[in-house]
Amino acid sequence: TQLLEQSPQFLSIQEGENLTVYCNSSSVFSSLQWYRQEPGEGPVLLVTVVTGGEVKKLKRLTFQFGDARKDSSLHITAAQPGDTGLYLCAGATSGTYKYIFGTGTRLKVLA
Amino acid sequence: DTGVSQDPRHKITKRGQNVTFRCDPISEHNRLYWYRQTLGQGPEFLTYFQNEAQLEKSRLLSDRFSAERPKGSFSTLEIQRTEQGDSAMYLCASSRIDEQFFGPGTRLTVL
C-alpha cells in the first residue's frame, strides 16, 4: 500500500514566520502535486512537479521534488493569515493516473 | 463558470437509504475521479474513469458503491443501503493531463 506521510500534522505560527511542510513516501512517483483546501471546499491545485530535484516557486511558496522522486517539501516565506488551510500532497506512480493523497498538514497563521 | 460542479452540495439521509451524487467535469477533461474525505484527513481514492471506462476501483469500496460515466461526460456515484460510516465529503475531480481540478464536494450525513 502506498502511503504519503506529511509532517507536521498541525502547525500554528505567527504572521511573518517561515515554515516548511514535508511529504514523504517509500514509493517513487512520476508526478507529485500540492493542494490547499479550505473548510467545506474541494482542494485547489497549487503546483505539479515531475522531475527529480525540481524546484518551483509560486510567489512566497517554494516547492521541491526530491532527487529520487519519493519526497517533496513546501516552504512558505513570511506566512500570512490568508495562507491558513489544509495543505495536501498527492502522488501518482508511473503507468497510472491514480493519485494517492497525503495525510495533510493543517496550517494556521495568526495575525 | 467552467469548473467542476457537484450536486447536491449536502445530503442528509437515514441509514439504509440509497443516495446518488452527480459530478459534471470540465468539458474537455477525459479523466474523472471520485474521492471520499473524512474530517481532518486527506482525500481517499475511490475510483476513476478515462472517458466512459472505469479503469480502477479502490479495494476499500464495498459492493454498495457503484459509479458510472455513461457517455464519458458527467458521472454518478451511488451508495446503496447507507451506513453511518459512509458519512463523509465525496469529492469529484477531472483532468486532461496530470492536473486534477476538484469540485466543491457533496457532504453526506447518514443518521
Chai-1 contact restraints between the chains, C-beta under 6 A:
chainA,res_idxA,chainB,res_idxB,connection_type,confidence,min_distance_angstrom,max_distance_angstrom,comment,restraint_id
A,S31,B,D98,contact,1.0,0.0,6.0,A-B,restraint_1
A,E41,B,P104,contact,1.0,0.0,6.0,A-B,restraint_2
A,G42,B,L91,contact,1.0,0.0,6.0,A-B,restraint_3
A,G42,B,F102,contact,1.0,0.0,6.0,A-B,restraint_4
A,G42,B,G103,contact,1.0,0.0,6.0,A-B,restraint_5
A,G42,B,P104,contact,1.0,0.0,6.0,A-B,restraint_6
A,G42,B,G105,contact,1.0,0.0,6.0,A-B,restraint_7
A,P43,B,F102,contact,1.0,0.0,6.0,A-B,restraint_8
A,L45,B,E99,contact,1.0,0.0,6.0,A-B,restraint_9
A,T48,B,D98,contact,1.0,0.0,6.0,A-B,restraint_10
A,T48,B,E99,contact,1.0,0.0,6.0,A-B,restraint_11
A,L88,B,G42,contact,1.0,0.0,6.0,A-B,restraint_12
A,Y97,B,R31,contact,1.0,0.0,6.0,A-B,restraint_13
A,K98,B,F45,contact,1.0,0.0,6.0,A-B,restraint_14
A,K98,B,E56,contact,1.0,0.0,6.0,A-B,restraint_15
A,F101,B,G42,contact,1.0,0.0,6.0,A-B,restraint_16
A,F101,B,P43,contact,1.0,0.0,6.0,A-B,restraint_17
A,G102,B,G42,contact,1.0,0.0,6.0,A-B,restraint_18
A,T103,B,G42,contact,1.0,0.0,6.0,A-B,restraint_19
A,G104,B,G42,contact,1.0,0.0,6.0,A-B,restraint_20
